Amino acid sequence: MLAIQGLTKIFPAPAGEVVALRDIRLEIGPGRLVTFIGPSGCGKSTLLKIAAGLDASYEGSITLDGRPIEGPSVEKGVIFQEPRLFPWWTVEKNIAANASLRDAAVRRRVGELIELVRLKGFEKAYPSELSGGMAQRVAIARALLRRPKVLLLDEPFGALDAFTRAHMQEVLLDIWQSDRTTMLFVTHDLDEAVFLGQQVVIMNPRPGHIRRVVSVDLPYPRQRTGAPFQEIRGVVLREFEKVEEAPVPDPGAGI
Ligand SMILES: Nc1ncnc2c1ncn2[C@@H]1O[C@H](COP(=O)(O)OP(=O)(O)OP(=O)(O)O)[C@@H](O)[C@H]1O
């Protein structure tokens, strides 16, 4: 269980402090897939970084299975918009990273992951030989190597074309369904948020806070063109429009 209580994050800035997150409260049970959506600057990446243990200066509490998150650990896998692969390493070495491929258990796990992310046959390829979607699948496999309890994805498909993106969403759902890793997935894309998430967390900027959490009680695989999907998409869209229309406070107020 990932439990967030009263989480507030303030960045000092020359023109006054920036309240990137204010009083975030959220509980995400094991194996859940939760998407986060909101306009630029609403604190989505900041929240993910804190959950990843990459930023430990915050107020409030964030715990994973009861233990405070204070730094990076193998319990948390992180995936960014760019795959951040080592160009001089093969696919399998990028997945194993610091673990040795001479170790049979590591080789077995890397093999399983290559199957899972549908890269069989590309074990010895280098990143320059991969498409954007394939490279991002390597990054996902690498993040899963040590069986993290939670996978944190910050717009992982944001740089991909629409076709590849739709394919990657299906790959990710396959992974989640076979592995049941808890996933927090940040996106700008409303369809993606509703297609993937069991819950969609809609965030508001200035200061970043949760506006509403919408449950998506639709079975997987979801049909984007179906009426139930469109209905929930409409609910999220209406909330999202309210977020966009929210008045911008005087920048002098520092929030
Ligand atoms: N290192 C930093 N120093 C100062 N302010 C920061 C820093 N990082 C983020 N911020 C501010 O905190 C707020 C939240 O930023 P964050 O990047 O988390 O938003 P976001 O919702 O992920 O935006 P985007 O969708 O554009 O990536 C913004 O106002 C941003 O300018």
The ligand as a Gaussian input file, in Angstrom:
#p B3LYP/6-31G(d) Opt

LIG

0 1
 N       13.339000      22.213000      -9.246000
 C       12.359000      23.115000      -9.211000
 N       12.564000      24.359000      -8.725000
 C       11.562000      25.269000      -8.661000
 N       10.304000      25.008000      -9.063000
 C       10.034000      23.792000      -9.544000
 C       11.037000      22.770000      -9.658000
 N       10.475000      21.649000     -10.191000
 C        9.179000      21.951000     -10.409000
 N        8.915000      23.230000     -10.032000
 C        7.616000      23.908000     -10.089000
 O        6.666000      23.093000      -9.423000
 C        5.430000      23.080000     -10.116000
 C        5.058000      21.642000     -10.465000
 O        5.984000      21.163000     -11.451000
 P        5.881000      19.689000     -12.068000
 O        7.023000      19.534000     -13.012000
 O        5.741000      18.701000     -10.982000
 O        4.505000      19.791000     -12.864000
 P        3.882000      18.774000     -13.924000
 O        2.423000      18.693000     -13.608000
 O        4.635000      17.503000     -13.940000
 O        4.106000      19.576000     -15.270000
 P        4.363000      19.012000     -16.755000
 O        3.079000      18.336000     -17.141000
 O        4.632000      20.249000     -17.553000
 O        5.523000      18.064000     -16.706000
 C        5.598000      23.996000     -11.313000
 O        5.105000      25.261000     -10.978000
 C        7.101000      24.030000     -11.521000
 O        7.498000      25.251000     -12.095000

